[in-house]
Amino acid sequence: MEVDNGSTNIPCSFTNAIQTFPSLWPTIQITIDQSNGTPTLTYHLTLVAEPALQILAITPDFKSGDLRLEWDSNGTAVQLQGASDAKGTYVGLTAFTTEQTFTDVGALTKHPQGYFYRLQQQ
């Protein structure tokens, strides 16, 4: 791979000397070391990858005006947040939790012009 060090791109080869993985699925974390570096310039990288958080379903209850949200947080604690504008200030609707559902009571009547939801990791 090439590493951009801010002034140039350097072709680098890497290997992972440690064969254990410190994180549980679905997080993938690996530490790699440059194998073709010099005594004065060698890169050590820690790479972390995780599936993106997703809201899977938003189900309206037109009788009550409630909105039920379901999401997949891959087992990590997340906070459901909401805002009246996509670029606006989001406020926490839940505490950080591993729960994967929330009912926004009266959402359809509180926000007749629409409302934006997002998930935030700790």
C-alpha positions as CSV (number, residue, x, y, z in Angstrom):
1,M,0.0,0.0,0.0
2,E,1.1,3.6,-0.2
3,V,1.3,5.8,2.9
4,D,0.7,9.6,2.4
5,N,3.0,11.2,5.0
6,G,1.9,14.7,4.2
7,S,4.6,15.5,1.6
8,T,4.8,12.4,-0.5
9,N,3.3,8.9,-1.0
10,I,5.6,6.1,0.2
11,P,5.2,2.5,-1.1
12,C,5.0,0.3,2.0
13,S,4.7,-3.4,2.7
14,F,3.1,-4.5,6.0
15,T,2.8,-7.6,8.1
16,N,1.0,-8.4,11.3
17,A,3.3,-10.0,13.8
18,I,0.5,-10.4,16.4
19,Q,-2.0,-13.1,15.4
20,T,-4.6,-12.3,18.1
21,F,-7.5,-9.9,17.7
22,P,-8.2,-7.7,20.8
23,S,-11.8,-6.9,19.8
24,L,-14.9,-9.0,19.6
25,W,-16.9,-9.5,16.4
26,P,-18.2,-7.4,14.6
27,T,-15.3,-5.0,15.3
28,I,-12.1,-6.0,13.5
29,Q,-8.9,-4.5,14.9
30,I,-5.4,-5.4,13.7
31,T,-2.0,-3.9,14.3
32,I,0.4,-4.0,11.3
33,D,4.1,-3.1,11.0
34,Q,6.0,-1.9,7.9
35,S,8.3,-4.6,6.7
36,N,10.3,-2.5,4.2
37,G,11.0,0.5,6.4
38,T,14.3,2.1,7.3
39,P,15.8,2.5,10.8
40,T,14.7,6.2,10.8
41,L,11.3,5.7,9.1
42,T,9.0,2.8,9.8
43,Y,5.2,2.9,10.1
44,H,3.1,1.1,12.7
45,L,-0.6,1.1,12.0
46,T,-3.7,0.1,14.0
47,L,-6.7,-0.5,11.8
48,V,-10.2,-0.7,13.2
49,A,-13.2,-1.5,11.1
50,E,-16.8,-1.9,12.2
51,P,-20.2,-2.2,10.3
52,A,-22.1,1.1,10.1
53,L,-25.0,1.7,12.5
54,Q,-28.4,1.4,10.7
55,I,-31.9,2.3,11.5
56,L,-33.7,-0.8,10.1
57,A,-37.4,0.2,10.5
58,I,-39.6,3.2,11.3
59,T,-43.2,2.1,11.9
60,P,-45.9,4.7,12.5
61,D,-49.0,4.0,14.6
62,F,-51.5,6.5,13.1
63,K,-54.1,5.9,15.9
64,S,-51.7,6.9,18.7
65,G,-49.4,9.2,16.7
66,D,-46.4,7.1,18.0
67,L,-43.4,6.2,15.9
68,R,-41.5,3.0,16.6
69,L,-37.8,2.8,15.5
70,E,-35.7,-0.3,15.3
71,W,-32.0,-0.4,14.6
72,D,-28.9,-2.6,14.5
73,S,-26.0,-1.4,16.6
74,N,-23.9,-4.5,16.4
75,G,-24.1,-5.0,20.1
76,T,-22.5,-1.6,21.0
77,A,-24.1,1.1,23.1
78,V,-25.7,3.8,21.1
79,Q,-27.9,6.8,21.7
80,L,-30.9,7.6,19.4
81,Q,-30.9,11.3,18.6
82,G,-33.4,13.5,16.9
83,A,-33.6,17.0,15.3
84,S,-36.2,19.0,13.4
85,D,-33.6,19.7,10.7
86,A,-31.1,17.3,9.1
87,K,-28.3,19.9,9.7
88,G,-29.7,21.1,13.0
89,T,-28.8,20.4,16.6
90,Y,-29.5,16.8,17.5
91,V,-30.8,16.0,21.1
92,G,-30.6,12.6,22.8
93,L,-33.9,10.8,22.8
94,T,-32.4,7.8,24.7
95,A,-29.5,7.2,27.1
96,F,-26.6,5.3,25.6
97,T,-28.0,1.7,25.5
98,T,-27.6,-1.6,23.8
99,E,-31.4,-1.8,23.3
100,Q,-32.4,-1.8,19.7
101,T,-35.9,-0.3,19.7
102,F,-37.5,3.0,20.8
103,T,-41.0,4.4,20.6
104,D,-41.2,8.1,20.1
105,V,-44.5,8.8,21.8
106,G,-46.6,11.3,19.9
107,A,-44.0,11.9,17.2
108,L,-46.5,12.2,14.4
109,T,-48.4,15.0,16.2
110,K,-45.3,16.7,17.8
111,H,-43.5,16.9,14.4
112,P,-46.0,17.3,11.6
113,Q,-43.4,18.8,9.3
114,G,-41.1,15.8,9.8
115,Y,-38.2,14.8,12.1
116,F,-34.7,13.4,11.6
117,Y,-33.2,10.6,13.6
118,R,-29.6,9.3,13.9
119,L,-27.6,6.9,16.0
120,Q,-24.5,8.0,17.9
121,Q,-21.9,5.7,19.4
122,Q,-20.2,6.4,22.7
